């Protein structure tokens, strides 16, 4: 049975599927940390909102969208296996998430290398 953290991340992916990443910001705690392997580390909800605002344009311009392939977690931690879809091809990845009191406190993505660079 899915725990509280898994339900938060399932909501995260429902929102992300719509393409407006700014709507994800309320899911984060005030002191949350987001680590992106390409764009860097963001500390605090305001910094995360700024990053998500940038991602709306970046992902639209690059014609990139993500799908969650599998989500599993309990009341505190979750992992999600996802696929990034783009005109250059698909790339897999995994996100790890920590949740406390119904809010994301930590989020980190790991991405497969581009095809041909494995």
Rosetta silent file (secondary structure, phi, psi, omega in degrees, C-alpha in Angstrom):
SEQUENCE: XXXXXXXXXXXXXXXXXXXXXXXXXXXXXXXXXXXXXXXXXXXXXXXXXXXXXXXXXXXXXXXXXXXXXXXXXXXXXXXXXXXXXXXXXXXXXXXXXXXXXXXXXXXXXXXXXXXXXX
SCORE:     score description
SCORE:     0.000 S_00000001
   1 L     0.000  134.833 -178.748    0.000    0.000    0.000 S_00000001
   2 L   -64.982  138.878  176.378    1.319    3.432   -0.946 S_00000001
   3 L   -91.126 -179.617 -178.434    2.478    5.632    1.893 S_00000001
   4 H   -57.500  -43.266 -178.433    2.062    9.377    2.359 S_00000001
   5 H   -63.331  -42.655  179.480    5.293   10.166    0.505 S_00000001
   6 H   -61.983  -40.335  178.874    4.293    8.078   -2.485 S_00000001
   7 H   -63.250  -38.197  176.939    0.949    9.863   -2.702 S_00000001
   8 H   -62.910  -42.980 -177.265    2.753   13.247   -2.701 S_00000001
   9 H   -73.610  -32.614  173.055    5.033   12.110   -5.534 S_00000001
  10 H   -61.791  -40.688  175.460    2.137   10.681   -7.520 S_00000001
  11 H   -63.992  -42.489  176.955    0.551   14.151   -7.256 S_00000001
  12 H   -52.035  -48.840 -177.652    3.923   15.664   -8.281 S_00000001
  13 H   -70.770  -33.430  175.356    3.891   13.595  -11.488 S_00000001
  14 H   -61.945  -43.450  179.082    0.253   14.410  -12.257 S_00000001
  15 H   -66.990  -46.044 -177.997    1.101   18.114  -12.052 S_00000001
  16 H   -60.568  -35.871  179.972    4.333   17.717  -14.022 S_00000001
  17 H   -58.785  -26.135  178.690    2.477   15.914  -16.820 S_00000001
  18 L   -76.553  -14.411  175.971    0.574   19.160  -17.482 S_00000001
  19 L    88.186   -5.018  176.670    3.871   20.931  -18.292 S_00000001
  20 L  -101.520   87.867 -175.296    3.502   23.865  -15.858 S_00000001
  21 H   -63.808  -19.772  179.493    6.322   23.086  -13.446 S_00000001
  22 H   -63.239  -26.240  179.829    5.574   26.219  -11.399 S_00000001
  23 H   -71.767   -8.746  177.303    2.555   24.387   -9.975 S_00000001
  24 H   -79.194  -25.570 -173.099    4.987   21.962   -8.306 S_00000001
  25 H   -52.952  -42.044 -179.846    6.419   24.604   -5.948 S_00000001
  26 H   -63.230  -16.628  178.133    3.649   24.322   -3.306 S_00000001
  27 H   -76.139  -14.570 -176.778    4.526   20.635   -2.868 S_00000001
  28 E   -92.465  143.304  172.769    7.964   21.628   -1.514 S_00000001
  29 E   -68.382  158.156  179.859    8.740   22.539    2.102 S_00000001
  30 E   -54.897  -36.623 -175.692   10.090   26.051    2.732 S_00000001
  31 E  -105.042   22.831 -177.210   13.595   24.661    3.336 S_00000001
  32 E   -64.503  158.031  175.679   13.546   21.944    0.629 S_00000001
  33 E  -123.109  131.087  174.999   16.563   21.066   -1.492 S_00000001
  34 E  -120.447  125.032  178.061   16.342   20.177   -5.178 S_00000001
  35 E  -115.918  116.210  178.679   19.435   18.795   -6.927 S_00000001
  36 E  -108.475  132.485 -175.432   19.300   18.636  -10.713 S_00000001
  37 L   -66.775  -17.687 -179.704   22.182   16.879  -12.536 S_00000001
  38 L  -105.582  -44.165 -170.016   22.213   19.514  -15.299 S_00000001
  39 L   -96.571  -11.761  175.974   20.958   22.750  -13.753 S_00000001
  40 E   106.722 -164.546 -175.020   22.428   22.561  -10.227 S_00000001
  41 E  -108.353  137.957  179.994   21.197   22.764   -6.653 S_00000001
  42 E  -127.167  129.410 -177.133   18.341   24.935   -5.395 S_00000001
  43 E  -116.260  122.166  178.827   17.703   25.567   -1.707 S_00000001
  44 L    95.566  150.077 -176.428   14.333   26.761   -0.458 S_00000001
  45 H   -60.035  -38.779 -178.941   10.905   26.938   -2.051 S_00000001
  46 H   -64.190  -43.028  178.133   11.517   30.360   -3.623 S_00000001
  47 H   -65.993  -37.985  178.453   14.682   29.168   -5.385 S_00000001
  48 H   -66.275  -40.909  176.604   12.880   26.000   -6.490 S_00000001
  49 H   -61.007  -42.866  177.980    9.998   28.081   -7.871 S_00000001
  50 H   -60.111  -44.437  177.140   12.506   30.196   -9.818 S_00000001
  51 H   -62.041  -45.584 -178.944   14.068   27.018  -11.235 S_00000001
  52 H   -63.830  -35.278  176.898   10.653   25.576  -12.124 S_00000001
  53 H   -62.278  -43.792  177.236    9.723   28.832  -13.874 S_00000001
  54 H   -63.660  -38.161 -177.588   12.848   28.522  -16.020 S_00000001
  55 H   -66.598  -30.520  177.601   12.040   24.867  -16.745 S_00000001
  56 H   -56.257  -49.382 -179.532    8.610   25.746  -18.192 S_00000001
  57 H   -70.938  -45.087 -177.201   10.321   27.657  -21.022 S_00000001
  58 H   -59.716  -48.191 -176.657   13.318   25.325  -21.371 S_00000001
  59 H   -69.853  -35.064  177.052   11.292   22.139  -21.681 S_00000001
  60 H   -66.858  -48.244 -179.980    8.790   23.771  -24.046 S_00000001
  61 H   -59.830  -38.071 -177.825   11.548   25.213  -26.266 S_00000001
  62 L   -88.257   -1.281 -178.519   13.332   21.858  -26.385 S_00000001
  63 L    55.790   46.857 -178.971   10.074   19.930  -26.886 S_00000001
  64 L  -107.619  137.991  169.316   10.843   17.780  -23.859 S_00000001
  65 E  -143.609  161.527 -175.041    8.345   16.018  -21.653 S_00000001
  66 E  -120.853  149.430  171.474    8.639   13.332  -19.004 S_00000001
  67 E  -129.413  140.150  175.169    6.625   10.261  -18.124 S_00000001
  68 E   -85.125  124.235 -179.990    6.720    8.342  -14.865 S_00000001
  69 E   -92.695  -29.547 -177.964    7.260    4.659  -15.577 S_00000001
  70 E  -162.543  135.656  177.803    7.176    3.438  -11.987 S_00000001
  71 E  -131.419  132.444  178.313    6.725    5.071   -8.575 S_00000001
  72 E  -147.854  133.685  177.843    7.275    3.334   -5.261 S_00000001
  73 E  -169.686 -178.696  179.913    7.577    4.629   -1.736 S_00000001
  74 L  -121.784 -143.153 -179.867    6.421    4.663    1.834 S_00000001
  75 L   -82.804   -9.896 -172.170    5.595    7.457    4.284 S_00000001
  76 L  -127.396  -32.331 -174.619    9.062    9.068    4.074 S_00000001
  77 E  -140.258  150.730 -177.713   10.917    8.258    0.857 S_00000001
  78 E  -143.320  148.998  165.930   10.077    7.504   -2.768 S_00000001
  79 E  -125.416  147.834  177.321   11.879    6.592   -5.949 S_00000001
  80 E  -134.433  129.602  172.927   10.452    7.053   -9.408 S_00000001
  81 E   -93.664  128.729 -174.696   11.778    5.608  -12.646 S_00000001
  82 E  -134.774  167.407  175.136   10.994    8.004  -15.489 S_00000001
  83 E  -127.109  133.068  173.049   11.634    8.632  -19.180 S_00000001
  84 E   -95.494  124.847 -179.765   12.539   11.944  -20.772 S_00000001
  85 E  -107.639  129.403  178.933   11.105   12.220  -24.282 S_00000001
  86 E  -148.817  167.244  177.068   12.648   14.664  -26.770 S_00000001
  87 L   -59.121  -25.335  178.885   13.193   15.029  -30.512 S_00000001
  88 L   -79.933   -9.927 -179.557   16.726   13.650  -29.969 S_00000001
  89 E   124.765  177.405 -177.599   15.319   10.463  -28.444 S_00000001
  90 E   -93.802  147.659  173.832   14.350    9.068  -25.080 S_00000001
  91 E  -135.728  136.964  177.660   16.525    8.916  -21.944 S_00000001
  92 E   -88.605  165.483  176.831   15.732    7.136  -18.740 S_00000001
  93 E  -167.731  175.926  178.926   16.294    8.344  -15.239 S_00000001
  94 E  -137.535  137.187  172.204   15.422    7.966  -11.598 S_00000001
  95 E  -110.766  140.677  171.872   14.261   10.512   -9.071 S_00000001
  96 E  -116.273  142.708 -172.252   14.663   10.125   -5.337 S_00000001
  97 E  -139.240  141.902  169.240   12.444   12.072   -2.984 S_00000001
  98 E  -117.397  140.093 -178.564   12.111   12.643    0.747 S_00000001
  99 E  -131.418  136.127  174.874    8.810   13.819    2.202 S_00000001
 100 E  -137.079  132.504  179.390    8.009   15.078    5.692 S_00000001
 101 L    53.530   37.681  176.184    4.607   16.258    6.894 S_00000001
 102 L    78.813    7.084 -179.338    3.213   15.988    3.354 S_00000001
 103 E  -124.013  143.878  174.394    5.879   18.244    1.776 S_00000001
 104 E   -67.638  127.983  176.644    8.909   17.431   -0.344 S_00000001
 105 E  -109.340  -20.548 -179.690   12.094   18.138    1.600 S_00000001
 106 E  -152.612  138.699  178.416   14.603   16.669   -0.873 S_00000001
 107 E  -146.414  128.862  179.056   14.528   15.812   -4.572 S_00000001
 108 E  -141.763  131.941  175.575   17.384   14.529   -6.742 S_00000001
 109 E  -103.317  147.798  171.142   17.359   13.183  -10.298 S_00000001
 110 E  -126.733  131.656 -173.605   19.827   10.773  -11.876 S_00000001
 111 E  -120.918  140.421  172.632   19.806   10.501  -15.664 S_00000001
 112 L   -63.392  150.693  175.959   21.094    7.880  -18.067 S_00000001
 113 L   -67.621  157.597  176.328   23.797    9.159  -20.440 S_00000001
 114 L   -59.558  151.933  178.534   22.708   10.066  -23.971 S_00000001
 115 L   -56.157  139.054 -177.876   22.635    7.176  -26.412 S_00000001
 116 L    90.675   -9.401  178.856   26.086    6.475  -27.786 S_00000001
 117 L  -117.353   16.408 -179.005   27.764    7.751  -24.592 S_00000001
 118 L   -66.633    0.000    0.000   26.970    4.767  -22.372 S_00000001
